[in-house]
Amino acid sequence: MKLPHTGRALADAAPVPYWLDRPERPDPLPPLAGTHDADLLVVGGGYSGLWTALLAKEADPDRDVLLVDAGTCGWAASGRNGGFCAASLTHGLANGAERWPGEIAELERLGRENLDAIADTVGKHGIDCDFERTGELAVAVEPYQLAGLAEDAELARRYGHDVRVLDRDEVRAEVASPTYLGGMWDRDRVALLDPAKLAWGLRRVALDLGVRIHEHTRVTGLARDGGALRAATAGGPDAVPGAVRARQVVLATNAFPPLLRRLRAWVVPVYDYALMTEPLTPAQRDAIGWHNRQGLADTGNQFHYYRITADGRILFGGYDAVYHYGNRMAPELEQREATFTALAEHFFTTFPQLAGLRFSHRWGGVIDTCTRFCAFFGTAYEGRLAYAAGFTGLGVGATRFGARVMLDLLGGEETPLTRLDLVRRKPLPFPPEPARATGIHLTRWSLARADAREGRRNLWLRTLDRLGLGFDS
């Protein structure tokens, strides 16, 4: 049932990502024109590309690194997400333990090491991105979800997580919602941050280290050029042609149409949506508690994620994961009124004491989803090109690890990272259209049905489970 105040709450929400709609946004760098040479060309200026460029220069200051982006650094997923920076490299411990039981302990260690390294970089370089190591609170909103929380807590403790299971009164003492029946607080594996400020900070550090960055520069094709690769580019409002001849190339385009055709079998772009409230008043903050500022997520198949920002707003997103036939992507798909209305209704159901609060921003963005829910890796052009894709919403943290993997792959020598089964194996591919769209829509319907039937998974979902396939909200 539509709540009477939902329409009013959304009436003035700006149709742009909150994180990118601020005066701190840096001025764009000029597009590339003419022909250039480089040791390493990085295609894509989100987290994946920025970490790659930064780490490459830190490892070898004399390496000539050039990065290009079709928009501006951080304008896509890196500037639109919820700002949950997780230690997990496998889209959660349970997913990793099921898929890589023999190396999950090592993957957990590497993930914790990766999160520590992100914190160190933020501190060392003075990146002002509101980094807070608050942890994440998973909440049960249906009785059947309580057993799953207990199982998750047992698994987490087995691998050294600092977790605390909360009963109904304890979880509501943390965050006051009448929908909460229990919770699990993982206190050391998730940090919250301002995602756009992180991207802009990484961009600044990369420039300071000597990385050449050209924005509004789209790579239109790749080809061999002797012992190197040649990337054709178009940049600027007049699409001025250019080119980069590089010994090595990193593809960090994630959900966007890949320059390698083979990647289209493994990645689908899925639209995710979020709302941002206006700043809460002191009375509204007292009404919800939330003094420990954890990231929050409920435990349904179609889940919500939400958190408090440094300036006292609430970001509320998730639930819908929308795929468009043929991997379609377009700016108009970033706005979806039905989803925004549903999110607003769910928000006020979660926090009825905040009736009257208004939303300042509403937006959508694309997640690069694959069937195993976490990144996969590979090379092409006789090892001169490396790629990582398929982060499925957990790229805020895992992209730094992905950058290390890609640089190791380009090095051509076996390393502890390239020996990982996670790195060596690919996910199962999605089928071609029309089976791709049919399967994804059937899966979404089945997940919603399972949420409405106390988590009971139908034959379709059980079959996907057995095949190791998935589609996550």
C-alpha positions as CSV (number, residue, x, y, z in Angstrom):
1,M,0.0,0.0,0.0
2,K,1.3,3.4,-1.0
3,L,2.0,5.6,2.1
4,P,0.4,9.0,1.8
5,H,3.6,11.0,2.4
6,T,5.7,9.1,-0.1
7,G,4.9,11.3,-3.1
8,R,5.7,14.5,-1.1
9,A,9.0,13.0,0.1
10,L,10.1,12.4,-3.4
11,A,8.7,15.6,-5.0
12,D,11.9,17.7,-4.9
13,A,14.5,15.0,-5.2
14,A,17.1,15.9,-7.7
15,P,17.6,13.2,-10.4
16,V,21.4,13.1,-10.0
17,P,23.7,11.1,-7.7
18,Y,24.2,13.0,-4.4
19,W,27.9,12.2,-4.2
20,L,28.6,13.8,-7.6
21,D,26.3,16.9,-7.0
22,R,28.7,18.9,-4.9
23,P,31.2,21.7,-5.3
24,E,34.2,19.5,-4.4
25,R,34.0,17.9,-7.8
26,P,37.3,18.6,-9.6
27,D,37.5,20.3,-12.9
28,P,37.7,17.9,-15.9
29,L,41.1,17.2,-17.4
30,P,41.5,17.8,-21.2
31,P,40.7,15.0,-23.6
32,L,43.5,13.2,-25.4
33,A,44.4,14.5,-28.9
34,G,47.1,13.2,-31.3
35,T,49.2,10.1,-30.9
36,H,51.0,9.2,-27.7
37,D,53.2,6.4,-26.4
38,A,53.0,4.8,-23.0
39,D,54.4,1.9,-21.1
40,L,50.9,1.2,-19.6
41,L,47.5,2.4,-20.9
42,V,44.7,2.1,-18.4
43,V,41.2,2.3,-20.0
44,G,38.6,3.4,-17.4
45,G,38.9,6.0,-14.6
46,G,36.8,4.3,-11.9
47,Y,38.3,2.6,-8.8
48,S,39.7,-0.3,-10.8
49,G,41.6,1.9,-13.2
50,L,42.7,4.5,-10.7
51,W,44.1,1.8,-8.3
52,T,45.9,0.2,-11.2
53,A,47.5,3.4,-12.3
54,L,48.4,4.4,-8.7
55,L,49.9,1.0,-7.8
56,A,51.8,0.8,-11.0
57,K,53.5,4.1,-10.4
58,E,54.2,3.3,-6.8
59,A,55.9,0.1,-7.8
60,D,57.9,1.7,-10.6
61,P,58.0,5.6,-10.7
62,D,59.7,5.5,-14.1
63,R,56.9,3.6,-15.7
64,D,55.0,5.8,-18.1
65,V,51.3,5.3,-17.2
66,L,48.5,7.0,-19.2
67,L,44.8,6.7,-18.1
68,V,41.8,7.6,-20.2
69,D,38.1,7.7,-19.3
70,A,35.1,8.3,-21.5
71,G,33.6,10.6,-18.9
72,T,35.4,11.9,-15.8
73,C,37.1,9.8,-13.2
74,G,34.5,8.4,-10.8
75,W,31.5,9.5,-12.8
76,A,30.0,6.0,-13.1
77,A,29.7,3.2,-10.5
78,S,32.6,4.6,-8.4
79,G,30.7,7.8,-7.8
80,R,27.2,6.3,-7.4
81,N,27.5,3.5,-4.9
82,G,26.6,3.3,-1.2
83,G,30.1,3.7,0.0
84,F,30.4,0.2,1.7
85,C,34.1,-0.7,1.5
86,A,34.1,-4.4,2.4
87,A,37.1,-6.7,3.1
88,S,35.4,-9.6,1.3
89,L,36.8,-10.4,-2.1
90,T,34.1,-13.0,-2.8
91,H,30.8,-11.2,-2.3
92,G,30.6,-12.4,1.2
93,L,32.1,-15.2,3.2
94,A,29.4,-17.8,2.5
95,N,29.7,-17.3,-1.3
96,G,33.5,-17.7,-1.1
97,A,33.4,-20.7,1.2
98,E,31.0,-22.5,-1.2
99,R,33.0,-21.8,-4.4
100,W,36.6,-21.9,-3.1
101,P,36.6,-24.0,0.1
102,G,40.2,-24.9,-0.3
103,E,41.5,-21.3,-0.4
104,I,38.8,-19.3,1.4
105,A,41.0,-18.8,4.5
106,E,43.7,-17.3,2.2
107,L,41.1,-15.1,0.4
108,E,39.8,-13.9,3.8
109,R,43.4,-13.0,4.8
110,L,44.0,-11.2,1.5
111,G,40.7,-9.3,1.8
112,R,41.5,-8.1,5.3
113,E,45.0,-7.1,4.2
114,N,43.4,-5.2,1.2
115,L,41.0,-3.2,3.4
116,D,43.9,-2.3,5.7
117,A,45.9,-1.1,2.7
118,I,43.0,1.1,1.5
119,A,42.9,2.7,5.0
120,D,46.7,3.2,4.9
121,T,46.5,4.9,1.5
122,V,43.7,7.1,2.6
123,G,45.7,8.2,5.6
124,K,49.1,8.4,4.0
125,H,47.9,10.6,1.1
126,G,45.3,12.7,3.1
127,I,42.3,11.5,1.0
128,D,39.4,13.2,2.7
129,C,36.7,10.7,2.0
130,D,35.0,10.3,5.4
131,F,36.5,6.8,5.9
132,E,34.9,5.2,9.0
133,R,35.6,1.6,10.0
134,T,32.1,1.1,11.5
135,G,31.4,-2.5,10.4
136,E,28.1,-3.7,8.9
137,L,24.9,-4.7,10.7
138,A,22.8,-7.4,8.9
139,V,19.2,-7.4,10.1
140,A,16.5,-10.0,10.0
141,V,13.0,-8.5,9.1
142,E,11.2,-11.9,8.9
143,P,11.3,-14.7,11.5
144,Y,12.7,-17.3,9.0
145,Q,15.8,-15.0,8.5
146,L,17.0,-15.5,12.1
147,A,18.3,-19.0,11.5
148,G,20.4,-17.7,8.6
149,L,21.9,-15.0,10.7
150,A,23.0,-17.6,13.3
151,E,24.6,-19.7,10.6
152,D,26.4,-16.7,9.1
153,A,27.7,-15.8,12.6
154,E,29.0,-19.3,13.2
155,L,30.8,-19.3,9.8
156,A,32.2,-15.8,10.4
157,R,33.7,-16.7,13.7
158,R,35.3,-19.8,12.2
159,Y,37.4,-17.4,10.0
160,G,38.2,-14.9,12.7
161,H,35.5,-12.2,12.2
162,D,34.6,-10.0,15.1
163,V,30.9,-10.6,15.1
164,R,28.1,-10.1,17.6
165,V,24.6,-11.6,17.3
166,L,21.8,-9.3,18.5
167,D,18.3,-10.3,19.6
168,R,15.3,-8.1,18.8
169,D,15.8,-5.7,21.7
170,E,19.5,-5.4,21.2
171,V,19.3,-4.7,17.5
172,R,16.6,-2.1,18.1
173,A,18.8,-0.5,20.7
174,E,21.4,-0.1,18.0
175,V,19.0,1.2,15.3
176,A,15.4,1.8,16.2
177,S,13.2,0.1,13.6
178,P,10.0,-1.8,14.4
179,T,10.8,-4.1,11.5
180,Y,14.0,-5.6,13.1
181,L,13.8,-9.0,14.7
182,G,17.5,-9.7,15.2
183,G,20.8,-8.8,13.7
184,M,24.5,-9.7,13.3
185,W,27.1,-6.9,13.6
186,D,30.3,-7.7,11.8
187,R,32.5,-5.1,13.5
188,D,35.8,-5.2,11.6
189,R,35.3,-6.1,7.9
190,V,33.5,-3.1,6.5
191,A,34.3,0.6,6.3
192,L,32.0,3.3,5.2
193,L,33.2,6.2,3.0
194,D,32.2,8.9,0.6
195,P,32.6,7.1,-2.8
196,A,33.1,10.1,-5.0
197,K,35.6,11.7,-2.7
198,L,37.6,8.4,-2.7
199,A,37.7,8.4,-6.5
200,W,38.7,12.1,-6.7
201,G,41.3,11.5,-4.0
202,L,42.8,8.5,-5.9
203,R,42.8,10.7,-9.1
204,R,44.8,13.4,-7.3
205,V,47.3,11.0,-5.9
206,A,47.7,9.4,-9.3
207,L,48.4,12.8,-10.9
208,D,50.8,13.6,-8.1
209,L,52.7,10.4,-8.8
210,G,53.0,11.3,-12.5
211,V,50.2,9.4,-14.1
212,R,48.9,11.2,-17.3
213,I,45.1,11.3,-17.2
214,H,42.8,12.4,-20.0
215,E,39.1,12.6,-19.4
216,H,36.2,12.7,-21.9
217,T,38.4,10.3,-24.0
218,R,36.7,7.2,-25.3
219,V,38.7,4.2,-26.6
220,T,37.0,3.1,-29.9
221,G,39.2,0.1,-30.7
222,L,42.3,-2.0,-30.0
223,A,44.7,-3.6,-32.4
224,R,48.2,-5.1,-32.4
225,D,51.0,-2.7,-33.4
226,G,54.2,-4.7,-33.6
227,G,55.2,-5.6,-30.1
228,A,52.6,-3.3,-28.6
229,L,48.9,-2.5,-28.7
230,R,47.4,0.6,-30.4
231,A,44.2,2.1,-28.9
232,A,42.2,4.4,-31.1
233,T,40.5,7.2,-29.2
234,A,37.9,9.9,-29.7
235,G,37.8,12.8,-27.3
236,G,36.2,16.1,-26.7
237,P,32.9,17.6,-27.9
238,D,34.0,17.2,-31.5
239,A,35.2,13.6,-31.0
240,V,38.8,14.5,-32.0
241,P,40.5,11.3,-33.0
242,G,43.7,10.2,-31.3
243,A,45.7,7.1,-30.5
244,V,47.9,5.6,-27.8
245,R,50.6,3.0,-28.5
246,A,51.3,1.1,-25.3
247,R,53.4,-1.9,-24.4
248,Q,50.6,-3.0,-22.0
249,V,47.0,-2.3,-21.5
250,V,44.6,-2.7,-18.6
251,L,40.8,-2.8,-19.3
252,A,38.9,-1.4,-16.3
253,T,35.6,-0.7,-18.0
254,N,33.6,-3.2,-15.9
255,A,29.9,-3.0,-16.8
256,F,30.4,-0.9,-20.0
257,P,30.5,-2.5,-23.4
258,P,33.9,-4.3,-23.5
259,L,36.6,-3.8,-26.0
260,L,37.1,-7.6,-25.8
261,R,34.0,-9.4,-27.2
262,R,34.6,-12.4,-25.1
263,L,33.7,-10.5,-21.9
264,R,30.1,-10.1,-23.1
265,A,29.4,-13.7,-22.2
266,W,30.4,-13.2,-18.6
267,V,29.1,-9.8,-17.6
268,V,25.6,-8.2,-17.6
269,P,24.9,-4.6,-16.7
270,V,22.3,-4.4,-13.9
271,Y,20.7,-1.1,-12.8
272,D,20.7,-0.4,-9.1
273,Y,18.9,2.6,-7.5
274,A,19.2,4.7,-4.4
275,L,17.7,7.6,-2.5
276,M,19.4,10.2,-0.3
277,T,17.5,12.1,2.4
278,E,17.9,15.6,3.4
279,P,20.0,16.0,6.6
280,L,18.2,14.7,9.7
281,T,17.4,17.1,12.6
282,P,18.7,16.3,16.0
283,A,15.3,15.1,17.1
284,Q,15.1,12.8,14.1
285,R,18.6,11.4,14.9
286,D,17.5,10.7,18.4
287,A,14.4,8.9,17.2
288,I,16.4,6.3,15.3
289,G,19.5,6.0,17.5
290,W,22.2,4.6,15.1
291,H,24.9,6.1,17.2
292,N,27.5,3.5,16.1
293,R,26.9,4.5,12.4
294,Q,27.2,0.9,11.0
295,G,26.3,0.2,7.4
296,L,23.0,-1.7,7.4
297,A,21.5,-4.4,5.1
298,D,18.5,-6.6,5.5
299,T,18.8,-10.3,4.7
300,G,16.1,-10.9,2.0
301,N,17.0,-12.0,-1.5
302,Q,15.9,-8.5,-2.6
303,F,17.8,-6.6,0.0
304,H,18.2,-3.0,1.0
305,Y,21.5,-1.4,2.0
306,Y,21.6,1.9,3.9
307,R,23.9,4.1,5.9
308,I,24.4,7.5,7.5
309,T,26.6,10.1,5.7
310,A,29.0,12.4,7.4
311,D,26.5,15.3,7.1
312,G,23.7,13.3,8.7
313,R,21.7,12.1,5.7
314,I,20.5,8.6,5.1
315,L,21.3,6.8,1.9
316,F,18.7,4.0,1.2
317,G,19.2,1.8,-1.9
318,G,19.0,-1.7,-3.4
319,Y,15.9,-4.0,-3.7
320,D,15.4,-3.8,-7.4
321,A,18.1,-5.1,-9.8
322,V,16.9,-4.3,-13.3
323,Y,18.3,-5.8,-16.5
324,H,17.4,-4.5,-19.9
325,Y,17.3,-6.8,-23.0
326,G,20.5,-7.0,-24.9
327,N,22.7,-5.5,-22.2
328,R,21.1,-2.2,-22.9
329,M,22.5,0.9,-21.2
330,A,21.3,4.4,-21.6
331,P,21.2,7.6,-19.4
332,E,17.4,7.5,-19.2
333,L,17.5,4.2,-17.5
334,E,19.1,5.8,-14.5
335,Q,15.7,7.1,-13.4
336,R,12.9,4.6,-12.6
337,E,9.9,6.1,-10.8
338,A,8.4,2.7,-9.8
339,T,11.7,1.8,-8.0
340,F,12.0,5.2,-6.3
341,T,8.4,4.9,-5.1
342,A,9.0,1.4,-3.8
343,L,12.3,2.5,-2.0
344,A,10.5,5.4,-0.4
345,E,7.7,3.2,0.9
346,H,10.2,0.7,2.2
347,F,12.2,3.5,3.9
348,F,9.2,4.8,5.8
349,T,8.1,1.3,6.7
350,T,11.6,0.8,8.2
351,F,11.6,4.2,9.9
352,P,8.0,5.3,10.5
353,Q,9.2,7.8,13.0
354,L,10.8,9.8,10.2
355,A,7.5,10.5,8.4
356,G,7.8,14.0,6.9
357,L,11.5,13.6,6.0
358,R,12.2,14.4,2.4
359,F,14.6,13.0,-0.2
360,S,17.1,15.3,-1.8
361,H,18.4,13.0,-4.5
362,R,17.4,10.0,-6.5
363,W,19.6,8.1,-9.0
364,G,20.6,4.9,-10.6
365,G,23.7,3.3,-11.9
366,V,25.0,0.1,-13.5
367,I,26.6,-2.8,-11.6
368,D,28.8,-5.3,-13.5
369,T,27.2,-8.6,-12.5
370,C,28.6,-12.1,-13.2
371,T,27.3,-15.5,-12.3
372,R,29.7,-16.1,-9.3
373,F,29.0,-12.6,-7.9
374,C,32.7,-11.5,-7.6
375,A,35.4,-10.4,-9.9
376,F,37.1,-12.6,-12.5
377,F,40.4,-12.0,-14.3
378,G,42.2,-12.7,-17.5
379,T,44.6,-11.7,-20.3
380,A,44.5,-11.2,-24.0
381,Y,46.8,-10.2,-26.9
382,E,49.5,-12.7,-25.8
383,G,49.5,-11.3,-22.3
384,R,49.9,-7.6,-23.2
385,L,46.3,-6.8,-22.0
386,A,44.8,-7.7,-18.6
387,Y,41.2,-7.2,-17.4
388,A,39.1,-7.6,-14.3
389,A,35.3,-7.4,-14.2
390,G,32.2,-8.8,-12.5
391,F,32.6,-7.1,-9.1
392,T,28.8,-7.2,-8.5
393,G,28.5,-4.3,-6.2
394,L,31.4,-4.9,-3.9
395,G,34.0,-3.1,-6.0
396,V,34.7,-0.3,-3.6
397,G,37.2,-2.5,-1.8
398,A,37.8,-5.4,-4.1
399,T,38.9,-3.2,-7.1
400,R,42.2,-2.5,-5.3
401,F,42.9,-6.3,-5.1
402,G,41.8,-6.6,-8.7
403,A,44.4,-3.9,-9.7
404,R,47.1,-6.0,-8.0
405,V,46.0,-9.1,-9.9
406,M,46.0,-7.3,-13.3
407,L,49.5,-5.9,-12.7
408,D,50.7,-9.3,-11.7
409,L,49.2,-10.9,-14.8
410,L,50.9,-8.3,-17.0
411,G,54.2,-9.1,-15.3
412,G,54.0,-12.6,-16.8
413,E,55.4,-14.4,-13.8
414,E,53.4,-16.7,-11.5
415,T,52.8,-15.0,-8.2
416,P,50.8,-15.9,-5.1
417,L,47.9,-14.0,-6.5
418,T,47.9,-15.4,-10.0
419,R,48.1,-19.0,-8.5
420,L,44.7,-18.5,-6.8
421,D,41.8,-20.6,-8.2
422,L,39.8,-17.4,-7.8
423,V,42.1,-15.8,-10.4
424,R,42.6,-18.8,-12.7
425,R,38.9,-19.8,-13.1
426,K,36.2,-18.0,-15.0
427,P,32.6,-17.8,-14.0
428,L,30.0,-19.7,-15.9
429,P,28.7,-17.6,-18.8
430,F,25.3,-16.1,-19.2
431,P,23.4,-17.5,-22.2
432,P,22.9,-15.4,-25.3
433,E,19.6,-13.5,-25.9
434,P,16.7,-14.1,-25.7
435,A,17.5,-16.8,-23.1
436,R,19.6,-14.3,-21.1
437,A,16.8,-11.9,-20.5
438,T,14.3,-14.7,-20.0
439,G,16.5,-16.4,-17.4
440,I,17.3,-13.2,-15.5
441,H,13.6,-12.1,-15.3
442,L,12.6,-15.5,-14.2
443,T,15.3,-15.4,-11.5
444,R,14.1,-12.0,-10.3
445,W,10.5,-13.2,-10.1
446,S,11.6,-16.4,-8.2
447,L,13.7,-14.4,-5.7
448,A,10.8,-12.1,-5.0
449,R,8.5,-15.2,-4.6
450,A,11.0,-16.8,-2.2
451,D,11.0,-13.6,0.0
452,A,7.2,-13.8,0.1
453,R,7.3,-17.5,1.0
454,E,9.6,-17.5,4.1
455,G,12.7,-18.0,1.9
456,R,11.6,-21.2,0.2
457,R,13.4,-21.5,-3.1
458,N,11.5,-22.9,-6.1
459,L,12.8,-25.5,-8.6
460,W,14.3,-22.8,-10.8
461,L,16.4,-21.3,-8.0
462,R,17.4,-24.7,-6.7
463,T,18.6,-25.7,-10.2
464,L,20.7,-22.5,-10.5
465,D,22.2,-23.2,-7.1
466,R,23.3,-26.7,-8.2
467,L,24.8,-25.2,-11.4
468,G,26.6,-22.5,-9.5
469,L,24.7,-19.8,-11.4
470,G,23.2,-16.8,-9.8
471,F,21.7,-13.3,-10.1
472,D,21.9,-11.0,-7.1
473,S,19.8,-8.0,-6.1
